[in-house]
Amino acid sequence: MNLQTPIQIVIVDDHAMLRKGLAVFLMSYPDLQLVGEASNGKEALTLCEEKRPAVILMDLLMPIMDGITATRLIHESFPDIKIIALTSFGEERLIKGVLEAGAISYLFKKVSADDLAKAIRAAQQGIATYAPEVTDILVQSIQKPKPLFESLTPREREVMMLMVKGMGNNEIAEQLIIELSTAKSHVGSILSKLSVTSRNEVIAMVLEERFNLGDYYVK
């Protein structure tokens, strides 16, 4: 018998029918539990105070308070709450904005139920999940190396590309056929050289600097 405490989730979206659909989806997974719904970011802040959920499914374009603003305020007040951007839009400014605000993952509403469930479980563990289209936007939108990234070694650039693809340290080690400790060292060096503390900040910088990671990706 599985006595694991369900992952408590709040849905934030201004479309009632979508919230209902997500609620039904959550009911089909015994390890996921809906504890609240909000129609805008302001209501989401109140729910965070009351419910302290583990994960929030956050729409981005909403009245009263948008998802990016809400994500930033929630992340500042409740840094342990993991926020998954769940939207229909893939504009670069939205991706960059919500990742900088503190969201751990970025998915589109067309995501399958099983993939969304996996992303929720991953988010609770601090692991990011990005829709394939988001990775494509990160790679295709960039032009040429910028001075900010010149301090990175070729291997660190390879590692950064895999970070952008949402890979964790174990996956990076397997992809590059290196020791896990070496992968961790490379990731730590990248964060240190770029003066950031999280992978999402690295991705936001990639969007900001439009760095051509594709030149360094090891197939």
Backbone hydrogen bonds, N-H to C=O, Kabsch-Sander energy under -0.5 kcal/mol:
donor,donor_aa,acceptor,acceptor_aa,energy
3,L,1,M,-0.7
7,I,31,D,-3.3
8,Q,6,P,-0.6
9,I,33,Q,-3.0
10,V,55,V,-1.9
11,I,36,G,-2.1
12,V,57,L,-2.8
13,D,11,I,-0.5
13,D,38,A,-2.5
16,A,14,D,-0.7
19,R,15,H,-2.0
20,K,16,A,-2.4
21,G,17,M,-2.2
22,L,18,L,-2.6
23,A,19,R,-2.3
24,V,20,K,-2.2
25,F,21,G,-2.1
26,L,22,L,-2.5
27,M,23,A,-1.6
28,S,24,V,-0.7
28,S,25,F,-1.1
29,Y,26,L,-1.6
32,L,29,Y,-2.0
33,Q,7,I,-2.8
35,V,9,I,-3.0
36,G,9,I,-0.9
38,A,11,I,-2.5
41,G,65,M,-2.4
44,A,40,N,-1.7
45,L,41,G,-1.9
46,T,42,K,-1.5
47,L,43,E,-2.3
48,C,44,A,-2.2
49,E,45,L,-1.6
50,E,46,T,-1.9
51,K,47,L,-3.8
52,R,47,L,-0.7
52,R,48,C,-1.1
54,A,8,Q,-2.0
55,V,8,Q,-2.0
56,I,82,K,-2.6
57,L,10,V,-2.7
58,M,56,I,-0.8
58,M,84,I,-3.0
59,D,12,V,-2.4
59,D,57,L,-0.6
62,M,60,L,-0.9
65,M,63,P,-2.9
67,G,60,L,-2.7
68,I,60,L,-0.5
70,A,66,D,-2.2
71,T,67,G,-2.5
72,R,68,I,-2.2
73,L,69,T,-2.3
74,I,70,A,-2.8
75,H,71,T,-2.7
76,E,72,R,-1.9
77,S,73,L,-1.9
78,F,74,I,-3.8
81,I,78,F,-1.9
82,K,54,A,-2.6
84,I,56,I,-3.2
84,I,82,K,-0.5
85,A,83,I,-0.6
85,A,105,S,-2.6
86,L,58,M,-2.8
87,T,85,A,-0.5
87,T,107,L,-2.2
94,L,91,E,-0.5
95,I,91,E,-2.2
96,K,92,E,-2.8
97,G,93,R,-2.3
98,V,94,L,-2.5
99,L,95,I,-2.0
100,E,96,K,-2.3
101,A,97,G,-1.6
102,G,98,V,-0.8
102,G,99,L,-0.6
103,A,98,V,-2.5
104,I,83,I,-2.4
105,S,83,I,-1.2
106,Y,129,T,-1.9
107,L,85,A,-3.3
109,K,87,T,-1.8
111,V,108,F,-2.1
116,L,112,S,-2.3
117,A,113,A,-2.5
118,K,114,D,-2.3
119,A,115,D,-2.2
120,I,116,L,-2.3
121,R,117,A,-2.2
122,A,118,K,-2.5
123,A,119,A,-2.7
124,Q,120,I,-2.0
125,Q,121,R,-1.0
125,Q,122,A,-0.5
126,G,123,A,-2.0
127,I,122,A,-2.9
131,A,106,Y,-2.4
134,V,131,A,-1.2
135,T,131,A,-1.5
136,D,132,P,-2.2
137,I,133,E,-2.3
138,L,134,V,-2.3
139,V,135,T,-2.1
140,Q,136,D,-3.5
141,S,137,I,-1.7
142,I,139,V,-0.9
143,Q,210,R,-2.0
144,K,210,R,-0.8
149,F,146,K,-1.8
150,E,147,P,-1.4
152,L,149,F,-1.6
157,R,153,T,-2.0
158,E,154,P,-1.7
159,V,155,R,-2.4
160,M,156,E,-2.5
161,M,157,R,-2.0
162,L,158,E,-1.7
163,M,159,V,-2.1
164,V,160,M,-2.3
165,K,161,M,-1.4
166,G,163,M,-1.8
167,M,162,L,-2.2
172,I,168,G,-2.4
173,A,169,N,-2.4
174,E,170,N,-2.1
175,Q,171,E,-2.8
176,L,172,I,-2.4
177,I,173,A,-0.7
178,I,173,A,-2.3
183,A,179,E,-2.2
184,K,180,L,-2.6
185,S,181,S,-1.9
186,H,182,T,-2.4
187,V,183,A,-2.5
188,G,184,K,-2.6
189,S,185,S,-2.3
190,I,186,H,-2.4
191,L,187,V,-2.5
192,S,188,G,-2.2
193,K,189,S,-2.9
194,L,190,I,-2.1
195,S,191,L,-0.5
195,S,192,S,-0.9
196,V,191,L,-2.5
202,V,198,S,-1.2
203,I,199,R,-2.1
204,A,200,N,-2.3
205,M,201,E,-2.0
206,V,202,V,-2.1
207,L,203,I,-2.2
208,E,204,A,-2.2
209,E,205,M,-3.2
210,R,206,V,-2.0
211,F,206,V,-0.9
213,L,211,F,-1.7
215,D,212,N,-0.9
216,Y,213,L,-2.4
217,Y,213,L,-0.6
217,Y,214,G,-0.7
219,K,217,Y,-0.7
